[in-house]
């Protein structure tokens, strides 16, 4: 899938920045500054494997998974496998992004967005690869989620 084509065909504005591949938030800090909220995306699965979650927070936030479980009303979360990630969002580890929801046509992934990210005027997202970053305004993010059929849970994600 070409996510830039998806955004353009749905009237969602974005600004693109190409850069060397980055696999971690630490590596992304070495890039030239870009506008928008810098995000970290966690692909998590419920221990039974029944549900998957894409949790988007600020790039420096250390998420308290036990606290998040309590807020989501589930017993345990763990990081999804590379195979589950590819099957659900069409990306490999190191490229997890909100834009992967365009590949989740069966709506198997629940979306959780940390309130400060949701409240930001714009966000940074990988376009399904980690060699570029797209800056998408908040209204564009809302349109994207509506077009993909995902309703995000906006919460204050607990921090360790």
SVG drawing of the C-alpha trace seen along z (x, -y; Angstrom):
<svg xmlns="http://www.w3.org/2000/svg" viewBox="-15 -23 37 40">
<polyline fill="none" stroke="black" stroke-width="0.4" points="0.0,0.0 1.2,-3.5 0.0,-5.4 0.8,-8.8 -1.6,-8.0 -4.2,-7.0 -3.8,-10.3 -3.8,-12.3 -6.9,-10.6 -8.7,-11.3 -7.8,-15.0 -5.5,-14.6 -2.7,-17.1 0.8,-16.1 4.4,-17.3 7.1,-14.6 10.6,-14.5 13.0,-11.8 15.8,-10.6 18.1,-7.7 16.3,-4.6 15.5,-4.9 14.5,-2.0 14.2,-3.5 13.2,-6.8 16.8,-7.3 17.9,-7.1 15.1,-9.5 16.4,-12.1 19.5,-12.3 17.5,-13.5 17.0,-17.2 14.1,-18.7 10.7,-18.4 7.4,-20.1 4.7,-18.2 4.5,-15.9 7.2,-13.3 5.5,-9.9 6.3,-6.4 3.9,-3.6 3.6,-0.4 1.9,2.6 0.6,4.7 -1.5,7.8 -3.7,9.1 -2.1,12.2 -4.8,14.5 -4.1,13.0 -7.8,12.0 -7.1,8.3 -4.4,6.1 -3.7,2.5 -1.8,-0.3 -0.8,-2.8 0.6,-6.1 2.4,-8.3 5.1,-11.0 8.5,-9.7 10.0,-10.2 7.1,-8.6 7.8,-5.3 4.5,-3.5 3.4,-1.7 1.9,1.4 0.3,2.6 -1.4,-0.7 -2.5,-0.7 -4.0,2.8 -6.1,1.4 -7.4,-1.5 -8.2,0.9 -9.9,3.4 -7.6,6.3 -5.3,8.6 -2.0,8.5 -0.4,6.9 2.7,8.0 4.4,6.7 3.0,8.3 5.3,10.5 6.7,9.3 4.3,11.7 1.3,10.3 2.5,6.7 2.9,7.5 -0.5,9.2 -2.3,6.4 -0.6,3.2 1.5,4.2 4.7,3.0 7.9,4.5 9.3,3.7 10.9,0.2 8.2,-1.1 5.1,-1.0 2.9,-3.9 -0.7,-5.2 -0.8,-5.1 -0.6,-1.3 -4.2,-1.4 -4.9,-1.9 -3.9,1.8 -6.2,2.9 -9.3,3.3 -10.7,5.9 -10.5,3.5 -8.7,6.0 -6.5,3.3 -7.9,1.0 -6.3,-2.5 -5.2,-4.2 -3.8,-7.7 -2.3,-9.6 -4.1,-12.8 -1.1,-15.2 -0.6,-13.6 -4.2,-13.9 -4.2,-17.6 -1.1,-18.4 -1.7,-20.6 0.1,-18.0 1.8,-14.7 4.8,-12.9 4.1,-9.5 6.2,-7.0 4.5,-6.3 4.8,-2.5 8.6,-2.7 11.2,-4.1 13.1,-6.2 10.6,-9.1 8.3,-11.0 5.0,-12.6 3.7,-15.6 -0.1,-15.4 -2.3,-18.2 -4.7,-17.1 -7.7,-17.5 -6.0,-15.3 -5.4,-12.6 -9.1,-12.8 -10.0,-12.4 -7.6,-9.5 -9.0,-7.6 -12.6,-8.2 -11.6,-7.0 -10.0,-3.8 -13.0,-3.1 -11.0,-3.4 -12.4,-5.2 -9.5,-6.0 -9.6,-5.9 -8.1,-9.1 -6.7,-8.6 -3.9,-9.8 -1.6,-6.8 0.1,-6.0 3.8,-6.5 6.4,-4.5"/>
</svg>
